[in-house]
Amino acid sequence: MSNYKLTLSYDGTNYHGFQRQNELRTVQGIIEKALKKMTKGKSIDVIGSGRTDAGVHALGQVINFNYPGNIPALNMQKALNSLMPLDILFTDCEIIDDNFHARFSTKGKRYMYRVDLGHYTNPFKRNYTGHYPYKIDIEKIRIALDDVIGTHDFTSFAASGGVIKDKVRTIYDATVEFDKKNNELIFEFYGNGFLYNMVRILVATLLEIGNGRRDIHDFLRLYELKDRQEARATAPASGLYLKEVYY
């Protein structure tokens, strides 16, 4: 058995998330179906660095699996790409130490979130951006992002569907840039881990700060309250991208 580590990109628009679900189209399910075809009927369990929800995209998702035999890494990458639909692409492959685990070996992740600021929803961007057609002060958002960086209890920013009890996470870097050409805000968050819907809730809160609906330093109040209802809004899945996983 060889342990393969692969990096992949995917357009999550037509998937019910990454994780395998009975009777639903998922990224993990598609990959495992391809591997079963390659092994002529043997099931292979694919391990992902983490779940992405329905409609969420990936630029650098990482998986690993144990495969019988010793196919060269480049050949494995080519074989899987030949069996993938056009919205999934493997960009790297290597045979790695047996101790590597795509989820448990993770040291950090970087997410990107794109927000379209156009007055109307762009039909060609609706599956790949969030949409916020209101007045925005980007300098207010930049000041608020300083309060996101560091180690905090993110209970107020975790969706109720999550099962992880420890809500303390460390954010190493958090930025926003204005893409003038595309009239978009580009957020990036790099941290040691993220809770269920955490990035989408952070973005929604930051947009409300930029619009003047919240105090610039409202994050400090929300950390203390530990109340999901106080943060309220969640940005759409369409604007979220798992950009990179660190090991």
C-alpha positions as CSV (number, residue, x, y, z in Angstrom):
1,M,0.0,0.0,0.0
2,S,1.2,3.5,-0.9
3,N,0.0,6.7,0.8
4,Y,-0.8,9.3,-1.8
5,K,-1.1,13.0,-1.0
6,L,-2.9,15.1,-3.6
7,T,-3.8,18.8,-3.9
8,L,-6.9,19.6,-5.9
9,S,-9.0,22.5,-7.0
10,Y,-12.8,22.4,-7.5
11,D,-15.8,24.5,-8.4
12,G,-18.2,23.6,-5.6
13,T,-21.3,25.0,-7.3
14,N,-22.8,21.6,-8.3
15,Y,-21.8,19.7,-5.2
16,H,-23.3,19.1,-1.8
17,G,-20.0,19.9,-0.2
18,F,-16.8,17.8,0.0
19,Q,-17.8,15.1,2.4
20,R,-19.3,11.9,1.2
21,Q,-23.1,11.7,1.5
22,N,-25.5,8.9,0.5
23,E,-27.3,9.7,-2.7
24,L,-25.8,13.2,-3.0
25,R,-23.1,14.4,-5.4
26,T,-20.0,15.3,-3.4
27,V,-16.3,15.8,-4.2
28,Q,-15.2,13.0,-2.0
29,G,-17.8,10.7,-3.5
30,I,-16.7,11.5,-7.0
31,I,-13.0,10.8,-6.2
32,E,-13.8,7.5,-4.4
33,K,-15.9,6.4,-7.3
34,A,-13.0,7.0,-9.6
35,L,-10.6,5.1,-7.3
36,K,-13.0,2.2,-7.2
37,K,-13.0,2.1,-11.0
38,M,-9.2,2.1,-11.0
39,T,-9.0,-0.8,-8.5
40,K,-11.7,-2.7,-10.4
41,G,-14.1,-2.7,-7.4
42,K,-12.0,-2.2,-4.3
43,S,-13.2,0.7,-2.1
44,I,-10.7,3.3,-1.1
45,D,-11.3,5.7,1.7
46,V,-10.3,9.3,0.8
47,I,-9.3,11.6,3.7
48,G,-9.7,15.3,3.2
49,S,-8.0,18.2,5.1
50,G,-11.5,19.3,6.1
51,R,-15.0,19.7,4.9
52,T,-16.3,22.4,2.6
53,D,-20.0,23.1,2.5
54,A,-22.3,22.9,-0.5
55,G,-21.3,25.7,-3.0
56,V,-17.9,26.3,-1.4
57,H,-14.9,26.2,-3.7
58,A,-11.3,25.1,-3.3
59,L,-8.1,26.3,-4.8
60,G,-5.9,24.0,-2.7
61,Q,-7.8,21.3,-0.9
62,V,-5.6,18.4,0.2
63,I,-6.5,14.7,0.4
64,N,-4.7,11.4,1.1
65,F,-5.5,7.7,0.6
66,N,-3.8,4.4,0.8
67,Y,-3.7,2.7,-2.6
68,P,-2.7,-0.9,-3.4
69,G,0.5,-1.1,-5.5
70,N,3.0,1.6,-6.3
71,I,1.8,3.7,-9.2
72,P,4.2,6.7,-9.8
73,A,2.8,9.9,-8.4
74,L,2.5,11.6,-11.8
75,N,0.7,8.7,-13.2
76,M,-1.8,8.7,-10.3
77,Q,-2.4,12.4,-10.9
78,K,-3.0,11.8,-14.6
79,A,-5.2,8.8,-14.1
80,L,-7.5,10.6,-11.6
81,N,-7.7,13.7,-13.7
82,S,-8.8,11.6,-16.7
83,L,-11.7,10.3,-14.6
84,M,-12.8,13.6,-13.1
85,P,-15.6,15.9,-14.3
86,L,-14.4,19.3,-15.6
87,D,-15.1,21.0,-12.3
88,I,-12.4,19.0,-10.4
89,L,-8.7,19.2,-11.1
90,F,-5.7,17.5,-9.3
91,T,-2.8,20.0,-9.4
92,D,-0.2,18.0,-7.5
93,C,0.5,14.4,-6.3
94,E,3.2,12.8,-4.2
95,I,3.8,9.5,-2.4
96,I,4.3,10.4,1.2
97,D,5.2,8.9,4.5
98,D,2.6,6.5,6.0
99,N,2.1,8.7,9.0
100,F,0.8,11.6,6.9
101,H,-2.9,12.3,7.5
102,A,-4.6,15.1,5.4
103,R,-6.7,16.2,8.3
104,F,-4.8,15.5,11.5
105,S,-1.4,16.6,10.1
106,T,-2.7,20.1,9.3
107,K,-0.9,23.0,10.9
108,G,-3.0,25.8,9.4
109,K,-5.4,26.8,6.6
110,R,-5.9,29.9,4.4
111,Y,-9.4,30.9,3.2
112,M,-10.3,33.5,0.6
113,Y,-13.7,35.2,0.3
114,R,-14.8,37.3,-2.7
115,V,-17.5,40.0,-2.3
116,D,-19.0,41.6,-5.5
117,L,-20.0,45.2,-4.7
118,G,-22.1,45.7,-7.9
119,H,-25.5,47.2,-7.5
120,Y,-27.1,44.2,-9.1
121,T,-26.3,40.5,-8.9
122,N,-24.0,39.6,-11.8
123,P,-25.2,36.4,-13.4
124,F,-21.7,35.4,-14.3
125,K,-20.3,35.9,-10.8
126,R,-23.3,34.8,-8.7
127,N,-21.8,31.3,-8.1
128,Y,-18.3,32.6,-7.3
129,T,-18.8,35.6,-5.1
130,G,-20.9,36.9,-2.3
131,H,-22.9,40.1,-3.1
132,Y,-23.1,43.3,-1.0
133,P,-24.6,46.2,-2.9
134,Y,-24.3,48.7,0.0
135,K,-22.0,51.5,0.9
136,I,-18.6,50.2,2.3
137,D,-15.8,52.0,4.1
138,I,-12.8,49.6,3.6
139,E,-10.7,51.5,6.1
140,K,-13.2,50.6,8.9
141,I,-12.9,47.0,7.8
142,R,-9.1,47.1,7.9
143,I,-9.2,48.5,11.5
144,A,-11.7,45.8,12.5
145,L,-9.5,43.0,11.0
146,D,-6.8,43.9,13.6
147,D,-9.3,42.7,16.2
148,V,-9.7,39.4,14.4
149,I,-6.0,38.6,14.4
150,G,-4.8,36.7,17.5
151,T,-6.2,33.9,19.8
152,H,-9.9,34.3,20.6
153,D,-13.0,32.3,21.6
154,F,-15.0,32.4,18.4
155,T,-18.2,31.0,19.8
156,S,-20.2,33.9,18.4
157,F,-18.8,33.0,15.0
158,A,-19.6,29.3,14.9
159,A,-22.8,28.0,13.3
160,S,-25.0,25.9,15.5
161,G,-24.5,22.8,13.4
162,G,-20.9,22.4,14.5
163,V,-20.0,19.6,17.0
164,I,-16.6,20.9,18.2
165,K,-16.8,22.2,21.8
166,D,-13.5,24.1,22.0
167,K,-14.2,27.3,20.0
168,V,-10.8,28.9,20.7
169,R,-8.8,29.5,17.5
170,T,-5.7,31.5,16.5
171,I,-5.8,33.8,13.4
172,Y,-2.3,34.6,12.2
173,D,-3.3,37.0,9.5
174,A,-6.5,38.6,8.2
175,T,-6.6,41.0,5.2
176,V,-8.9,42.8,2.8
177,E,-8.1,44.3,-0.6
178,F,-10.2,46.1,-3.1
179,D,-10.1,44.7,-6.6
180,K,-10.9,47.8,-8.6
181,K,-11.1,46.0,-12.0
182,N,-13.7,43.5,-10.8
183,N,-15.3,45.8,-8.2
184,E,-14.7,43.2,-5.5
185,L,-13.5,43.0,-1.9
186,I,-11.0,40.1,-1.4
187,F,-10.8,38.8,2.1
188,E,-8.1,36.3,3.3
189,F,-7.9,34.6,6.7
190,Y,-5.0,32.4,7.8
191,G,-5.3,30.5,11.0
192,N,-4.6,27.3,12.8
193,G,-8.2,26.1,12.3
194,F,-11.7,27.3,11.5
195,L,-15.1,26.5,13.0
196,Y,-18.2,25.5,11.0
197,N,-19.2,28.6,8.9
198,M,-16.7,30.7,10.8
199,V,-15.2,32.5,7.8
200,R,-18.6,33.3,6.3
201,I,-19.8,34.8,9.6
202,L,-16.6,36.8,10.0
203,V,-17.1,38.3,6.5
204,A,-20.8,39.1,7.2
205,T,-19.8,40.9,10.4
206,L,-17.0,42.8,8.7
207,L,-19.3,44.0,6.0
208,E,-21.8,45.3,8.6
209,I,-18.9,47.2,10.2
210,G,-17.8,48.6,6.8
211,N,-21.4,49.7,6.3
212,G,-21.6,51.4,9.7
213,R,-24.2,49.0,11.1
214,R,-21.8,47.9,13.8
215,D,-19.1,49.6,15.8
216,I,-15.6,49.3,14.4
217,H,-14.5,47.3,17.4
218,D,-17.6,45.2,17.8
219,F,-15.5,42.0,17.6
220,L,-14.3,42.6,21.1
221,R,-17.9,42.7,22.4
222,L,-18.8,39.6,20.4
223,Y,-15.9,37.6,21.8
224,E,-17.0,38.3,25.3
225,L,-20.7,37.6,24.7
226,K,-20.1,34.2,23.1
227,D,-23.5,34.4,21.5
228,R,-24.1,33.3,17.9
229,Q,-27.3,35.3,17.7
230,E,-25.4,38.5,18.3
231,A,-23.3,38.0,15.1
232,R,-26.4,36.9,13.2
233,A,-25.6,37.1,9.5
234,T,-23.7,34.5,7.4
235,A,-22.2,35.4,4.0
236,P,-23.2,33.1,1.1
237,A,-21.2,29.9,0.4
238,S,-20.6,31.0,-3.2
239,G,-17.9,33.5,-2.3
240,L,-15.7,31.2,-0.1
241,Y,-12.6,29.4,-1.3
242,L,-10.3,27.0,0.6
243,K,-7.1,28.6,-0.8
244,E,-4.2,26.6,0.9
245,V,-3.6,24.0,3.6
246,Y,-0.3,24.1,5.6
247,Y,1.6,21.1,7.0
